[in-house]
Amino acid sequence: MVLKKGKRKLIYNETVFYWYVRKKPEGIPRIHILSEDKQINLELSPFDTELPVTPEEIKKKLKRYFDKNKI
């Protein structure tokens, strides 16, 4: 079970994911994506730090991850 406070929920390929954006101590923002069962735990950089991160962008990142790993 993932702690949901401060995270956004997204359903992709019938799997529940939670995602959030946090800045590293160096000030670099990172996108964190977790599956509800914690089998998938991704930490990615956003394409453009000036634009807000949207659910559509998260879905694109998940699609790239699944296409790359053929899960």
mmCIF file of the N, C-alpha and C atoms, coordinates in Angstrom:
data_MODEL
# 
_entry.id   MODEL 
# 
loop_
_atom_site.group_PDB 
_atom_site.id 
_atom_site.type_symbol 
_atom_site.label_atom_id 
_atom_site.label_alt_id 
_atom_site.label_comp_id 
_atom_site.label_asym_id 
_atom_site.label_entity_id 
_atom_site.label_seq_id 
_atom_site.pdbx_PDB_ins_code 
_atom_site.Cartn_x 
_atom_site.Cartn_y 
_atom_site.Cartn_z 
_atom_site.occupancy 
_atom_site.B_iso_or_equiv 
_atom_site.pdbx_formal_charge 
_atom_site.auth_seq_id 
_atom_site.auth_comp_id 
_atom_site.auth_asym_id 
_atom_site.auth_atom_id 
_atom_site.pdbx_PDB_model_num 
ATOM 1   N N  . MET A 1 1  ? 0.849  -1.181 0.000   1.00 0.00 ? 1  MET A N  1 
ATOM 2   C CA . MET A 1 1  ? 0.000  0.000  0.000   1.00 0.00 ? 1  MET A CA 1 
ATOM 3   C C  . MET A 1 1  ? 0.892  1.240  0.000   1.00 0.00 ? 1  MET A C  1 
ATOM 4   N N  . VAL A 1 2  ? 0.574  2.174  -0.847  1.00 0.00 ? 2  VAL A N  1 
ATOM 5   C CA . VAL A 1 2  ? 1.312  3.422  -0.981  1.00 0.00 ? 2  VAL A CA 1 
ATOM 6   C C  . VAL A 1 2  ? 0.626  4.494  -0.141  1.00 0.00 ? 2  VAL A C  1 
ATOM 7   N N  . LEU A 1 3  ? 1.399  5.281  0.585   1.00 0.00 ? 3  LEU A N  1 
ATOM 8   C CA . LEU A 1 3  ? 0.819  6.424  1.282   1.00 0.00 ? 3  LEU A CA 1 
ATOM 9   C C  . LEU A 1 3  ? 0.351  7.420  0.232   1.00 0.00 ? 3  LEU A C  1 
ATOM 10  N N  . LYS A 1 4  ? -0.886 7.839  0.310   1.00 0.00 ? 4  LYS A N  1 
ATOM 11  C CA . LYS A 1 4  ? -1.494 8.643  -0.760  1.00 0.00 ? 4  LYS A CA 1 
ATOM 12  C C  . LYS A 1 4  ? -1.396 10.142 -0.530  1.00 0.00 ? 4  LYS A C  1 
ATOM 13  N N  . LYS A 1 5  ? -1.014 10.580 0.642   1.00 0.00 ? 5  LYS A N  1 
ATOM 14  C CA . LYS A 1 5  ? -0.973 12.002 0.946   1.00 0.00 ? 5  LYS A CA 1 
ATOM 15  C C  . LYS A 1 5  ? 0.047  12.712 0.053   1.00 0.00 ? 5  LYS A C  1 
ATOM 16  N N  . GLY A 1 6  ? -0.401 13.733 -0.642  1.00 0.00 ? 6  GLY A N  1 
ATOM 17  C CA . GLY A 1 6  ? 0.484  14.510 -1.507  1.00 0.00 ? 6  GLY A CA 1 
ATOM 18  C C  . GLY A 1 6  ? 0.755  13.870 -2.854  1.00 0.00 ? 6  GLY A C  1 
ATOM 19  N N  . LYS A 1 7  ? 0.028  12.816 -3.189  1.00 0.00 ? 7  LYS A N  1 
ATOM 20  C CA . LYS A 1 7  ? 0.230  12.117 -4.461  1.00 0.00 ? 7  LYS A CA 1 
ATOM 21  C C  . LYS A 1 7  ? -1.043 12.161 -5.296  1.00 0.00 ? 7  LYS A C  1 
ATOM 22  N N  . ARG A 1 8  ? -0.874 12.045 -6.596  1.00 0.00 ? 8  ARG A N  1 
ATOM 23  C CA . ARG A 1 8  ? -2.024 12.001 -7.501  1.00 0.00 ? 8  ARG A CA 1 
ATOM 24  C C  . ARG A 1 8  ? -2.209 10.595 -8.026  1.00 0.00 ? 8  ARG A C  1 
ATOM 25  N N  . LYS A 1 9  ? -3.451 10.203 -8.175  1.00 0.00 ? 9  LYS A N  1 
ATOM 26  C CA . LYS A 1 9  ? -3.788 8.847  -8.616  1.00 0.00 ? 9  LYS A CA 1 
ATOM 27  C C  . LYS A 1 9  ? -4.008 8.843  -10.124 1.00 0.00 ? 9  LYS A C  1 
ATOM 28  N N  . LEU A 1 10 ? -3.544 7.773  -10.758 1.00 0.00 ? 10 LEU A N  1 
ATOM 29  C CA . LEU A 1 10 ? -3.699 7.606  -12.193 1.00 0.00 ? 10 LEU A CA 1 
ATOM 30  C C  . LEU A 1 10 ? -3.885 6.122  -12.482 1.00 0.00 ? 10 LEU A C  1 
ATOM 31  N N  . ILE A 1 11 ? -4.819 5.789  -13.355 1.00 0.00 ? 11 ILE A N  1 
ATOM 32  C CA . ILE A 1 11 ? -5.010 4.393  -13.760 1.00 0.00 ? 11 ILE A CA 1 
ATOM 33  C C  . ILE A 1 11 ? -4.495 4.250  -15.176 1.00 0.00 ? 11 ILE A C  1 
ATOM 34  N N  . TYR A 1 12 ? -3.554 3.317  -15.360 1.00 0.00 ? 12 TYR A N  1 
ATOM 35  C CA . TYR A 1 12 ? -2.949 3.067  -16.667 1.00 0.00 ? 12 TYR A CA 1 
ATOM 36  C C  . TYR A 1 12 ? -2.889 1.563  -16.876 1.00 0.00 ? 12 TYR A C  1 
ATOM 37  N N  . ASN A 1 13 ? -3.439 1.081  -17.979 1.00 0.00 ? 13 ASN A N  1 
ATOM 38  C CA . ASN A 1 13 ? -3.487 -0.362 -18.272 1.00 0.00 ? 13 ASN A CA 1 
ATOM 39  C C  . ASN A 1 13 ? -4.062 -1.158 -17.098 1.00 0.00 ? 13 ASN A C  1 
ATOM 40  N N  . GLU A 1 14 ? -5.150 -0.638 -16.546 1.00 0.00 ? 14 GLU A N  1 
ATOM 41  C CA . GLU A 1 14 ? -5.862 -1.290 -15.448 1.00 0.00 ? 14 GLU A CA 1 
ATOM 42  C C  . GLU A 1 14 ? -5.032 -1.429 -14.174 1.00 0.00 ? 14 GLU A C  1 
ATOM 43  N N  . THR A 1 15 ? -3.960 -0.665 -14.059 1.00 0.00 ? 15 THR A N  1 
ATOM 44  C CA . THR A 1 15 ? -3.122 -0.658 -12.866 1.00 0.00 ? 15 THR A CA 1 
ATOM 45  C C  . THR A 1 15 ? -3.173 0.729  -12.251 1.00 0.00 ? 15 THR A C  1 
ATOM 46  N N  . VAL A 1 16 ? -3.264 0.786  -10.933 1.00 0.00 ? 16 VAL A N  1 
ATOM 47  C CA . VAL A 1 16 ? -3.308 2.064  -10.231 1.00 0.00 ? 16 VAL A CA 1 
ATOM 48  C C  . VAL A 1 16 ? -1.875 2.526  -9.953  1.00 0.00 ? 16 VAL A C  1 
ATOM 49  N N  . PHE A 1 17 ? -1.599 3.768  -10.319 1.00 0.00 ? 17 PHE A N  1 
ATOM 50  C CA . PHE A 1 17 ? -0.308 4.397  -10.063 1.00 0.00 ? 17 PHE A CA 1 
ATOM 51  C C  . PHE A 1 17 ? -0.533 5.669  -9.275  1.00 0.00 ? 17 PHE A C  1 
ATOM 52  N N  . TYR A 1 18 ? 0.456  6.036  -8.479  1.00 0.00 ? 18 TYR A N  1 
ATOM 53  C CA . TYR A 1 18 ? 0.463  7.314  -7.780  1.00 0.00 ? 18 TYR A CA 1 
ATOM 54  C C  . TYR A 1 18 ? 1.711  8.051  -8.225  1.00 0.00 ? 18 TYR A C  1 
ATOM 55  N N  . TRP A 1 19 ? 1.566  9.366  -8.431  1.00 0.00 ? 19 TRP A N  1 
ATOM 56  C CA . TRP A 1 19 ? 2.707  10.137 -8.888  1.00 0.00 ? 19 TRP A CA 1 
ATOM 57  C C  . TRP A 1 19 ? 2.764  11.482 -8.176  1.00 0.00 ? 19 TRP A C  1 
ATOM 58  N N  . TYR A 1 20 ? 3.978  12.001 -8.099  1.00 0.00 ? 20 TYR A N  1 
ATOM 59  C CA . TYR A 1 20 ? 4.203  13.309 -7.485  1.00 0.00 ? 20 TYR A CA 1 
ATOM 60  C C  . TYR A 1 20 ? 5.524  13.861 -8.001  1.00 0.00 ? 20 TYR A C  1 
ATOM 61  N N  . VAL A 1 21 ? 5.716  15.160 -7.806  1.00 0.00 ? 21 VAL A N  1 
ATOM 62  C CA . VAL A 1 21 ? 6.947  15.826 -8.230  1.00 0.00 ? 21 VAL A CA 1 
ATOM 63  C C  . VAL A 1 21 ? 7.600  16.405 -6.978  1.00 0.00 ? 21 VAL A C  1 
ATOM 64  N N  . ARG A 1 22 ? 8.886  16.126 -6.806  1.00 0.00 ? 22 ARG A N  1 
ATOM 65  C CA . ARG A 1 22 ? 9.666  16.669 -5.690  1.00 0.00 ? 22 ARG A CA 1 
ATOM 66  C C  . ARG A 1 22 ? 10.986 17.198 -6.237  1.00 0.00 ? 22 ARG A C  1 
ATOM 67  N N  . LYS A 1 23 ? 11.507 18.216 -5.575  1.00 0.00 ? 23 LYS A N  1 
ATOM 68  C CA . LYS A 1 23 ? 12.821 18.737 -5.951  1.00 0.00 ? 23 LYS A CA 1 
ATOM 69  C C  . LYS A 1 23 ? 13.887 18.056 -5.117  1.00 0.00 ? 23 LYS A C  1 
ATOM 70  N N  . LYS A 1 24 ? 14.971 17.708 -5.772  1.00 0.00 ? 24 LYS A N  1 
ATOM 71  C CA . LYS A 1 24 ? 16.138 17.168 -5.084  1.00 0.00 ? 24 LYS A CA 1 
ATOM 72  C C  . LYS A 1 24 ? 16.819 18.312 -4.327  1.00 0.00 ? 24 LYS A C  1 
ATOM 73  N N  . PRO A 1 25 ? 17.704 18.018 -3.389  1.00 0.00 ? 25 PRO A N  1 
ATOM 74  C CA . PRO A 1 25 ? 18.415 19.093 -2.674  1.00 0.00 ? 25 PRO A CA 1 
ATOM 75  C C  . PRO A 1 25 ? 19.163 20.044 -3.625  1.00 0.00 ? 25 PRO A C  1 
ATOM 76  N N  . GLU A 1 26 ? 19.563 19.548 -4.787  1.00 0.00 ? 26 GLU A N  1 
ATOM 77  C CA . GLU A 1 26 ? 20.257 20.395 -5.759  1.00 0.00 ? 26 GLU A CA 1 
ATOM 78  C C  . GLU A 1 26 ? 19.289 21.320 -6.488  1.00 0.00 ? 26 GLU A C  1 
ATOM 79  N N  . GLY A 1 27 ? 17.986 21.189 -6.227  1.00 0.00 ? 27 GLY A N  1 
ATOM 80  C CA . GLY A 1 27 ? 16.976 22.024 -6.860  1.00 0.00 ? 27 GLY A CA 1 
ATOM 81  C C  . GLY A 1 27 ? 16.423 21.457 -8.154  1.00 0.00 ? 27 GLY A C  1 
ATOM 82  N N  . ILE A 1 28 ? 16.815 20.242 -8.515  1.00 0.00 ? 28 ILE A N  1 
ATOM 83  C CA . ILE A 1 28 ? 16.352 19.617 -9.752  1.00 0.00 ? 28 ILE A CA 1 
ATOM 84  C C  . ILE A 1 28 ? 15.054 18.861 -9.479  1.00 0.00 ? 28 ILE A C  1 
ATOM 85  N N  . PRO A 1 29 ? 13.966 19.201 -10.182 1.00 0.00 ? 29 PRO A N  1 
ATOM 86  C CA . PRO A 1 29 ? 12.707 18.475 -9.949  1.00 0.00 ? 29 PRO A CA 1 
ATOM 87  C C  . PRO A 1 29 ? 12.761 17.067 -10.535 1.00 0.00 ? 29 PRO A C  1 
ATOM 88  N N  . ARG A 1 30 ? 12.134 16.129 -9.851  1.00 0.00 ? 30 ARG A N  1 
ATOM 89  C CA . ARG A 1 30 ? 12.055 14.738 -10.294 1.00 0.00 ? 30 ARG A CA 1 
ATOM 90  C C  . ARG A 1 30 ? 10.611 14.278 -10.201 1.00 0.00 ? 30 ARG A C  1 
ATOM 91  N N  . ILE A 1 31 ? 10.182 13.483 -11.186 1.00 0.00 ? 31 ILE A N  1 
ATOM 92  C CA . ILE A 1 31 ? 8.849  12.893 -11.188 1.00 0.00 ? 31 ILE A CA 1 
ATOM 93  C C  . ILE A 1 31 ? 8.972  11.488 -10.610 1.00 0.00 ? 31 ILE A C  1 
ATOM 94  N N  . HIS A 1 32 ? 8.164  11.197 -9.612  1.00 0.00 ? 32 HIS A N  1 
ATOM 95  C CA . HIS A 1 32 ? 8.146  9.876  -8.987  1.00 0.00 ? 32 HIS A CA 1 
ATOM 96  C C  . HIS A 1 32 ? 6.826  9.206  -9.356  1.00 0.00 ? 32 HIS A C  1 
ATOM 97  N N  . ILE A 1 33 ? 6.900  7.972  -9.851  1.00 0.00 ? 33 ILE A N  1 
ATOM 98  C CA . ILE A 1 33 ? 5.715  7.206  -10.230 1.00 0.00 ? 33 ILE A CA 1 
ATOM 99  C C  . ILE A 1 33 ? 5.796  5.853  -9.529  1.00 0.00 ? 33 ILE A C  1 
ATOM 100 N N  . LEU A 1 34 ? 4.760  5.510  -8.753  1.00 0.00 ? 34 LEU A N  1 
ATOM 101 C CA . LEU A 1 34 ? 4.727  4.256  -8.000  1.00 0.00 ? 34 LEU A CA 1 
ATOM 102 C C  . LEU A 1 34 ? 3.469  3.480  -8.349  1.00 0.00 ? 34 LEU A C  1 
ATOM 103 N N  . SER A 1 35 ? 3.609  2.184  -8.561  1.00 0.00 ? 35 SER A N  1 
ATOM 104 C CA . SER A 1 35 ? 2.406  1.357  -8.711  1.00 0.00 ? 35 SER A CA 1 
ATOM 105 C C  . SER A 1 35 ? 1.870  1.080  -7.308  1.00 0.00 ? 35 SER A C  1 
ATOM 106 N N  . GLU A 1 36 ? 0.580  0.824  -7.218  1.00 0.00 ? 36 GLU A N  1 
ATOM 107 C CA . GLU A 1 36 ? -0.045 0.612  -5.912  1.00 0.00 ? 36 GLU A CA 1 
ATOM 108 C C  . GLU A 1 36 ? 0.584  -0.560 -5.162  1.00 0.00 ? 36 GLU A C  1 
ATOM 109 N N  . ASP A 1 37 ? 1.005  -1.596 -5.895  1.00 0.00 ? 37 ASP A N  1 
ATOM 110 C CA . ASP A 1 37 ? 1.631  -2.758 -5.260  1.00 0.00 ? 37 ASP A CA 1 
ATOM 111 C C  . ASP A 1 37 ? 3.139  -2.583 -5.076  1.00 0.00 ? 37 ASP A C  1 
ATOM 112 N N  . LYS A 1 38 ? 3.681  -1.417 -5.425  1.00 0.00 ? 38 LYS A N  1 
ATOM 113 C CA . LYS A 1 38 ? 5.095  -1.049 -5.296  1.00 0.00 ? 38 LYS A CA 1 
ATOM 114 C C  . LYS A 1 38 ? 6.031  -1.888 -6.169  1.00 0.00 ? 38 LYS A C  1 
ATOM 115 N N  . GLN A 1 39 ? 5.497  -2.574 -7.174  1.00 0.00 ? 39 GLN A N  1 
ATOM 116 C CA . GLN A 1 39 ? 6.342  -3.342 -8.084  1.00 0.00 ? 39 GLN A CA 1 
ATOM 117 C C  . GLN A 1 39 ? 7.093  -2.415 -9.046  1.00 0.00 ? 39 GLN A C  1 
ATOM 118 N N  . ILE A 1 40 ? 6.490  -1.276 -9.345  1.00 0.00 ? 40 ILE A N  1 
ATOM 119 C CA . ILE A 1 40 ? 7.111  -0.303 -10.243 1.00 0.00 ? 40 ILE A CA 1 
ATOM 120 C C  . ILE A 1 40 ? 7.339  0.972  -9.449  1.00 0.00 ? 40 ILE A C  1 
ATOM 121 N N  . ASN A 1 41 ? 8.582  1.433  -9.438  1.00 0.00 ? 41 ASN A N  1 
ATOM 122 C CA . ASN A 1 41 ? 8.962  2.643  -8.717  1.00 0.00 ? 41 ASN A CA 1 
ATOM 123 C C  . ASN A 1 41 ? 9.922  3.409  -9.616  1.00 0.00 ? 41 ASN A C  1 
ATOM 124 N N  . LEU A 1 42 ? 9.414  4.432  -10.297 1.00 0.00 ? 42 LEU A N  1 
ATOM 125 C CA . LEU A 1 42 ? 10.215 5.186  -11.256 1.00 0.00 ? 42 LEU A CA 1 
ATOM 126 C C  . LEU A 1 42 ? 10.537 6.573  -10.717 1.00 0.00 ? 42 LEU A C  1 
ATOM 127 N N  . GLU A 1 43 ? 11.735 7.037  -11.021 1.00 0.00 ? 43 GLU A N  1 
ATOM 128 C CA . GLU A 1 43 ? 12.133 8.404  -10.724 1.00 0.00 ? 43 GLU A CA 1 
ATOM 129 C C  . GLU A 1 43 ? 12.689 8.983  -12.018 1.00 0.00 ? 43 GLU A C  1 
ATOM 130 N N  . LEU A 1 44 ? 11.985 9.952  -12.576 1.00 0.00 ? 44 LEU A N  1 
ATOM 131 C CA . LEU A 1 44 ? 12.314 10.484 -13.889 1.00 0.00 ? 44 LEU A CA 1 
ATOM 132 C C  . LEU A 1 44 ? 12.441 11.997 -13.836 1.00 0.00 ? 44 LEU A C  1 
ATOM 133 N N  . SER A 1 45 ? 13.137 12.553 -14.811 1.00 0.00 ? 45 SER A N  1 
ATOM 134 C CA . SER A 1 45 ? 13.203 14.006 -14.898 1.00 0.00 ? 45 SER A CA 1 
ATOM 135 C C  . SER A 1 45 ? 12.142 14.501 -15.863 1.00 0.00 ? 45 SER A C  1 
ATOM 136 N N  . PRO A 1 46 ? 11.552 15.668 -15.593 1.00 0.00 ? 46 PRO A N  1 
ATOM 137 C CA . PRO A 1 46 ? 10.555 16.207 -16.519 1.00 0.00 ? 46 PRO A CA 1 
ATOM 138 C C  . PRO A 1 46 ? 11.228 16.690 -17.793 1.00 0.00 ? 46 PRO A C  1 
ATOM 139 N N  . PHE A 1 47 ? 10.476 16.726 -18.878 1.00 0.00 ? 47 PHE A N  1 
ATOM 140 C CA . PHE A 1 47 ? 11.009 17.183 -20.162 1.00 0.00 ? 47 PHE A CA 1 
ATOM 141 C C  . PHE A 1 47 ? 11.358 18.660 -20.099 1.00 0.00 ? 47 PHE A C  1 
ATOM 142 N N  . ASP A 1 48 ? 10.464 19.463 -19.540 1.00 0.00 ? 48 ASP A N  1 
ATOM 143 C CA . ASP A 1 48 ? 10.663 20.898 -19.445 1.00 0.00 ? 48 ASP A CA 1 
ATOM 144 C C  . ASP A 1 48 ? 10.252 21.342 -18.051 1.00 0.00 ? 48 ASP A C  1 
ATOM 145 N N  . THR A 1 49 ? 11.176 21.903 -17.295 1.00 0.00 ? 49 THR A N  1 
ATOM 146 C CA . THR A 1 49 ? 10.889 22.269 -15.915 1.00 0.00 ? 49 THR A CA 1 
ATOM 147 C C  . THR A 1 49 ? 10.007 23.512 -15.804 1.00 0.00 ? 49 THR A C  1 
ATOM 148 N N  . GLU A 1 50 ? 9.789  24.222 -16.895 1.00 0.00 ? 50 GLU A N  1 
ATOM 149 C CA . GLU A 1 50 ? 8.948  25.417 -16.868 1.00 0.00 ? 50 GLU A CA 1 
ATOM 150 C C  . GLU A 1 50 ? 7.463  25.089 -17.043 1.00 0.00 ? 50 GLU A C  1 
ATOM 151 N N  . LEU A 1 51 ? 7.150  23.913 -17.553 1.00 0.00 ? 51 LEU A N  1 
ATOM 152 C CA . LEU A 1 51 ? 5.759  23.528 -17.788 1.00 0.00 ? 51 LEU A CA 1 
ATOM 153 C C  . LEU A 1 51 ? 5.263  22.636 -16.658 1.00 0.00 ? 51 LEU A C  1 
ATOM 154 N N  . PRO A 1 52 ? 3.976  22.725 -16.316 1.00 0.00 ? 52 PRO A N  1 
ATOM 155 C CA . PRO A 1 52 ? 3.439  21.839 -15.280 1.00 0.00 ? 52 PRO A CA 1 
ATOM 156 C C  . PRO A 1 52 ? 3.386  20.390 -15.777 1.00 0.00 ? 52 PRO A C  1 
ATOM 157 N N  . VAL A 1 53 ? 3.511  19.466 -14.846 1.00 0.00 ? 53 VAL A N  1 
ATOM 158 C CA . VAL A 1 53 ? 3.419  18.043 -15.172 1.00 0.00 ? 53 VAL A CA 1 
ATOM 159 C C  . VAL A 1 53 ? 1.933  17.676 -15.182 1.00 0.00 ? 53 VAL A C  1 
ATOM 160 N N  . THR A 1 54 ? 1.497  17.030 -16.264 1.00 0.00 ? 54 THR A N  1 
ATOM 161 C CA . THR A 1 54 ? 0.091  16.667 -16.415 1.00 0.00 ? 54 THR A CA 1 
ATOM 162 C C  . THR A 1 54 ? -0.068 15.145 -16.400 1.00 0.00 ? 54 THR A C  1 
ATOM 163 N N  . PRO A 1 55 ? -1.288 14.660 -16.146 1.00 0.00 ? 55 PRO A N  1 
ATOM 164 C CA . PRO A 1 55 ? -1.520 13.210 -16.213 1.00 0.00 ? 55 PRO A CA 1 
ATOM 165 C C  . PRO A 1 55 ? -1.179 12.636 -17.588 1.00 0.00 ? 55 PRO A C  1 
ATOM 166 N N  . GLU A 1 56 ? -1.385 13.408 -18.648 1.00 0.00 ? 56 GLU A N  1 
ATOM 167 C CA . GLU A 1 56 ? -1.055 12.930 -20.002 1.00 0.00 ? 56 GLU A CA 1 
ATOM 168 C C  . GLU A 1 56 ? 0.444  12.685 -20.134 1.00 0.00 ? 56 GLU A C  1 
ATOM 169 N N  . GLU A 1 57 ? 1.257  13.564 -19.540 1.00 0.00 ? 57 GLU A N  1 
ATOM 170 C CA . GLU A 1 57 ? 2.710  13.368 -19.581 1.00 0.00 ? 57 GLU A CA 1 
ATOM 171 C C  . GLU A 1 57 ? 3.111  12.120 -18.798 1.00 0.00 ? 57 GLU A C  1 
ATOM 172 N N  . ILE A 1 58 ? 2.462  11.886 -17.664 1.00 0.00 ? 58 ILE A N  1 
ATOM 173 C CA . ILE A 1 58 ? 2.748  10.696 -16.867 1.00 0.00 ? 58 ILE A CA 1 
ATOM 174 C C  . ILE A 1 58 ? 2.386  9.440  -17.661 1.00 0.00 ? 58 ILE A C  1 
ATOM 175 N N  . LYS A 1 59 ? 1.245  9.466  -18.362 1.00 0.00 ? 59 LYS A N  1 
ATOM 176 C CA . LYS A 1 59 ? 0.854  8.319  -19.190 1.00 0.00 ? 59 LYS A CA 1 
ATOM 177 C C  . LYS A 1 59 ? 1.869  8.070  -20.293 1.00 0.00 ? 59 LYS A C  1 
ATOM 178 N N  . LYS A 1 60 ? 2.411  9.126  -20.903 1.00 0.00 ? 60 LYS A N  1 
ATOM 179 C CA . LYS A 1 60 ? 3.438  8.961  -21.939 1.00 0.00 ? 60 LYS A CA 1 
ATOM 180 C C  . LYS A 1 60 ? 4.693  8.321  -21.356 1.00 0.00 ? 60 LYS A C  1 
ATOM 181 N N  . LYS A 1 61 ? 5.079  8.749  -20.152 1.00 0.00 ? 61 LYS A N  1 
ATOM 182 C CA . LYS A 1 61 ? 6.267  8.177  -19.514 1.00 0.00 ? 61 LYS A CA 1 
ATOM 183 C C  . LYS A 1 61 ? 6.044  6.709  -19.167 1.00 0.00 ? 61 LYS A C  1 
ATOM 184 N N  . LEU A 1 62 ? 4.832  6.362  -18.705 1.00 0.00 ? 62 LEU A N  1 
ATOM 185 C CA . LEU A 1 62 ? 4.525  4.964  -18.420 1.00 0.00 ? 62 LEU A CA 1 
ATOM 186 C C  . LEU A 1 62 ? 4.511  4.136  -19.695 1.00 0.00 ? 62 LEU A C  1 
ATOM 187 N N  . LYS A 1 63 ? 3.962  4.675  -20.774 1.00 0.00 ? 63 LYS A N  1 
ATOM 188 C CA . LYS A 1 63 ? 3.945  3.959  -22.052 1.00 0.00 ? 63 LYS A CA 1 
ATOM 189 C C  . LYS A 1 63 ? 5.373  3.671  -22.506 1.00 0.00 ? 63 LYS A C  1 
ATOM 190 N N  . ARG A 1 64 ? 6.247  4.683  -22.429 1.00 0.00 ? 64 ARG A N  1 
ATOM 191 C CA . ARG A 1 64 ? 7.653  4.484  -22.804 1.00 0.00 ? 64 ARG A CA 1 
ATOM 192 C C  . ARG A 1 64 ? 8.305  3.416  -21.940 1.00 0.00 ? 64 ARG A C  1 
ATOM 193 N N  . TYR A 1 65 ? 8.004  3.435  -20.635 1.00 0.00 ? 65 TYR A N  1 
ATOM 194 C CA . TYR A 1 65 ? 8.578  2.446  -19.718 1.00 0.00 ? 65 TYR A CA 1 
ATOM 195 C C  . TYR A 1 65 ? 8.107  1.039  -20.088 1.00 0.00 ? 65 TYR A C  1 
ATOM 196 N N  . PHE A 1 66 ? 6.802  0.862  -20.313 1.00 0.00 ? 66 PHE A N  1 
ATOM 197 C CA . PHE A 1 66 ? 6.283  -0.461 -20.645 1.00 0.00 ? 66 PHE A CA 1 
ATOM 198 C C  . PHE A 1 66 ? 6.744  -0.923 -22.021 1.00 0.00 ? 66 PHE A C  1 
ATOM 199 N N  . ASP A 1 67 ? 6.814  -0.023 -22.998 1.00 0.00 ? 67 ASP A N  1 
ATOM 200 C CA . ASP A 1 67 ? 7.311  -0.395 -24.317 1.00 0.00 ? 67 ASP A CA 1 
ATOM 201 C C  . ASP A 1 67 ? 8.777  -0.822 -24.255 1.00 0.00 ? 67 ASP A C  1 
ATOM 202 N N  . LYS A 1 68 ? 9.551  -0.114 -23.462 1.00 0.00 ? 68 LYS A N  1 
ATOM 203 C CA . LYS A 1 68 ? 10.985 -0.404 -23.334 1.00 0.00 ? 68 LYS A CA 1 
ATOM 204 C C  . LYS A 1 68 ? 11.219 -1.739 -22.610 1.00 0.00 ? 68 LYS A C  1 
ATOM 205 N N  . ASN A 1 69 ? 10.391 -2.018 -21.594 1.00 0.00 ? 69 ASN A N  1 
ATOM 206 C CA . ASN A 1 69 ? 10.589 -3.210 -20.767 1.00 0.00 ? 69 ASN A CA 1 
ATOM 207 C C  . ASN A 1 69 ? 9.664  -4.366 -21.140 1.00 0.00 ? 69 ASN A C  1 
ATOM 208 N N  . LYS A 1 70 ? 8.758  -4.164 -22.094 1.00 0.00 ? 70 LYS A N  1 
ATOM 209 C CA . LYS A 1 70 ? 7.855  -5.208 -22.578 1.00 0.00 ? 70 LYS A CA 1 
ATOM 210 C C  . LYS A 1 70 ? 7.181  -5.967 -21.455 1.00 0.00 ? 70 LYS A C  1 
ATOM 211 N N  . ILE A 1 71 ? 6.575  -5.209 -20.526 1.00 0.00 ? 71 ILE A N  1 
ATOM 212 C CA . ILE A 1 71 ? 5.865  -5.836 -19.390 1.00 0.00 ? 71 ILE A CA 1 
ATOM 213 C C  . ILE A 1 71 ? 4.407  -5.961 -19.731 1.00 0.00 ? 71 ILE A C  1 
# 
